[in-house]
C-alpha cells in the first residue's frame, strides 16, 4: 500500500475511449487522484468500473456484475495484492450482482447499495446509502445520487475532479446514451426517473461531465442534454 501523501507522478498518455468488449482488455482513464478502469463482463455485456485512489491505493468496484475471475483480474490491475475496499451496487437487478458474493468472499470488501434496493440484493449490504450521502475512496469523495424509477433504490456516483479532470458520473442503468433506463412502461416510474435525472444530474453537472453507464458506450452530459424534452415526450 502506498502511504505517501501525494499522488504518483501524473501522466495521462493513454487515450481513453470507454469502448470495451466482453473478454477484451480494460480501458483506463487516469485522473490526478483517481484511476478509472472499465471492463465489460457477462452475457448482458455489463460494465464494471474499478476506481483506484492514486494517493492511498484504496479501491472501489462499481457493480460486481458477472465473471468473478475477470473482476479479480480487474482488481489486480489496480493492486498487485488484490486489495478491494468497497463494492458499490448501483441497483438490485440480477445482472449487476452475479459475482458479488464471490467477490466479497475473496476480498472481504464492504458492500454499499441504495437503501431501498438493499433488501433485494442476495448478498448482505454492509452500508446502505441515500441521496446526498458520500462514499470515500482514499482521498476521493463520491457523491451518492438517488435516481428513483429503474428501481426504487437506484443510485449514481459523482466524482468531482480537480481542474481539467472535470466531473465524472457512474449512472448504473438510470442514464445511457440516448435515454434513461427502462421503467417497463410504467408512466409513474418513468416520470420519477426522468425528473430525478433532470434535476439531480443535468441540473448539477456541466456539459463536460463524463457519463459511465451500466452497459455499453460512455457519453457526456452535454451530448445528452438537448434530448431531455424528446425523452419526456416519447415516454421512455
C-alpha positions, 0 to 999 in steps of 0.5 A, a space after each residue: 500500500 502506498 502511504 505517501 501523501 501525494 499522488 504518483 507522478 501524473 501522466 495521462 498518455 493513454 487515450 481513453 475511449 470507454 469502448 470495451 468488449 466482453 473478454 477484451 482488455 480494460 480501458 483506463 482513464 487516469 485522473 490526478 487522484 483517481 484511476 478509472 478502469 472499465 471492463 465489460 463482463 457477462 452475457 448482458 455485456 455489463 460494465 464494471 468500473 474499478 476506481 483506484 485512489 492514486 494517493 492511498 491505493 484504496 479501491 472501489 468496484 462499481 457493480 460486481 456484475 458477472 465473471 468473478 475471475 475477470 473482476 479479480 483480474 480487474 482488481 489486480 490491475 489496480 493492486 498487485 495484492 488484490 486489495 478491494 475496499 468497497 463494492 458499490 451496487 448501483 441497483 438490485 437487478 440480477 445482472 449487476 450482482 452475479 459475482 458479488 458474493 464471490 467477490 466479497 468472499 475473496 476480498 472481504 470488501 464492504 458492500 454499499 447499495 441504495 437503501 431501498 434496493 438493499 433488501 433485494 440484493 442476495 448478498 448482505 449490504 454492509 452500508 446502505 446509502 441515500 441521496 446526498 450521502 458520500 462514499 470515500 475512496 482514499 482521498 476521493 469523495 463520491 457523491 451518492 445520487 438517488 435516481 428513483 424509477 429503474 428501481 426504487 433504490 437506484 443510485 449514481 456516483 459523482 466524482 468531482 475532479 480537480 481542474 481539467 479532470 472535470 466531473 465524472 458520473 457512474 449512472 448504473 442503468 438510470 442514464 445511457 446514451 440516448 435515454 434513461 433506463 427502462 421503467 417497463 412502461 410504467 408512466 409513474 416510474 418513468 416520470 420519477 426517473 426522468 425528473 430525478 435525472 433532470 434535476 439531480 444530474 443535468 441540473 448539477 453537472 456541466 456539459 463536460 461531465 463524463 457519463 459511465 453507464 451500466 452497459 455499453 458506450 460512455 457519453 457526456 452530459 452535454 451530448 445528452 442534454 438537448 434530448 431531455 424534452 424528446 425523452 419526456 415526450 416519447 415516454 421512455 
